[in-house]
Amino acid sequence: MGLRAQKKLLGKMSGKKIAKVFIDDTTGRILDNTHKIIKEFSDTKKESEKILKYLIKTVVKIGILYKNDQFNGDELKMVENFKQKFHSLAMTVVSFHEVDFTYDRNYLRKSLEECKAILQTLVARHLTDKSKGRIDLVFDFFAQADLLDAVFQSDNKYKDTMDLIVKDLNKMMDEGNL
């Protein structure tokens, strides 16, 4: 099947239920719990589902490009750079959640922006402007100061859900899957 057809087909099937068929249980729980936070924060089911759908679509499309050897040497270096930055971002999220008074909104926003910039450069010649816009929307949503403050301030309403996310992030890092 052609690369374009694969991207189109899997892009259409990028709902949460379909994604769970292809991912492990730990990643599925992280998606579910992230969706809970998005839904509570945004107050609209439609927006929360859109953010999650765009996140899944982006991951699926990049996965297709990677598995079909579409990235050149420089882009493969960017893939590794992105993996390192994203791993560092995950460790930061864990640290900010587990250690009181370490939360630094500006540092977290900068890390998200760096990940977004690397990803946009990586997909520049592969994805449509619409897909690139989805990447911006997802990263911009998670970089909102109000959201970050709500999630990382002590005694917040998202604490129990974040406990579950952090537990699964730790598990993924311990297993070398993140």
N, C-alpha and C positions, 0 to 999 in steps of 0.2 A: 504494500500500500504506500502511496506517495506520502512524503513528509507533510505536504500541505493538507492532504486529506486526513492524516493522523491528527494533526493539530486541530483541524476543524471538528472532527468527530469527537475527540476527547475533550475539546473545549466545550462542546455542547453537553457532554455528560459530566460536567464538573460540579455536580451537587455534592452535598455532604454525604448522602447515602451511597452514592457511587464511589466517592473517594475512599470510604471506609472499606470497600472491597479490596483496594490496592495498598492500604497502609496497615502498619502493625497497630496493635491495641493501644500501646502507649501514645503514639502519635494521634490516634483517634480520640483518646481522652483529652489530650491537649487541645485539639480542635473543638471538642464539645465544650470544654471549660472556657476556652477563649470566646466561643460563641455566646456563652452565658454572660460573660462580662460585657461583650459588645452589645448584646441585647438589652441588658440592664442600663448600660450607660447611654445608649442612643435613644432609648424609650420607644423605638419603632422596630417592629419585627422585620419590616421590609428593608430598612437600612442595614440591620445586623446580618440578614441573609445575603444582601448584596456584597458587603465587605467580605464575608466568608467565601462566597462564590468566587469573587475576584481573586482572593488569595489562593484558592484551590486551582482555579484556571491558570494562574501565573505559574504555580509550581508544576502543574501538569505540562504546560507548554515548554517550560525550560527543561524539564525532564526528557521530553521527546527530542528536543534539540540535542541534548547531551548524549542520549542513548543512540542517536543516529549520527554521531560524530560530526555535527554541524559546526562546532566551534573550532576556530583556527588556534595556532599556538599561543598567540597573545590572549585570546579569549579564554583558553584553558588556564592560563595564569590568573586571569580575572576570576575564574570559577574558584580556584584555590584561595585567592585573596578574599572573595566573598565568604567562602566557608569559614575562614579564620575570623573575619569580622563578625559573622553571624554567631559563631561559637562564643566569641568574646562578649557579644551582646547578650546571649543567653546566660553566660556566667554573671554578667552585671545584673540582669533581672533577678537571678537567684540571690545574689549578694544583697541587693537593695531590699529584697523581701525578707531575707533571713536576719539581717543585721540592722538593728534599730539605728536610726539617725545617720544612715549612710546614703540615703536617697539624694540623688543629684539630677534634677530634671534636665538641666542644660547638657550634662554629659550624656544622658540617655537619648535626648533629642539629636545630639550631634552624632551619636553612634547609629541611630536609625537613618539619619540623613546620609551618612557615609555608605551604609549598606544599600540604600536606594540608589545612590549615584553609581556605585559599582554595578549594580544590577541593570540600570538603564544603559550604561556603556556596554555591558555584555550583550544585551539583546538588541542594541541599536540597529543592526543590519538584518535581524531575523524576524522581529515582530512588528505588527502594524502599530500605527499611532494610537489606535483604540486600546490595544493590549498594553502599550506603554503608559497610557492614561490610567489604566487599571492599577498598574504598579504604583504610580504616584498616589492614587486615591487610597490604596491600602496602607502605604507607609505614612502618608499624611494623617490618616485616621489614627494610627497608633502613636503618632508623635504629638497629638494634641496635648497641650499643657494640662487642660482640665482632666483629661482621661488619666494621664500619668500621675497627676497629683491624687486623684481619687483612688487609684490602685495602690500607690506606694506610701501614702500617708498612714501613720500608725492608727490602729483601731478603725479601719475603713470597712465598708459593707462588703467588699470583695475579698476580704482576708481568707475566708474558708476556700473559696474558689482558687485564689492564688496559691494557697497551701498545696492544693492538688496539682496545679500546673507546675509549681516548683519541684514537687516530688517527682513528677514525670520528666521534667527537664533534667534533674539530677540523674535519674535512671538512664535516660538517653545518653547523657555525657559519659556516665560510668561504662556504658556498653559500647561507646565509640560511635554512636549513631547520630551525633549532632556536632 
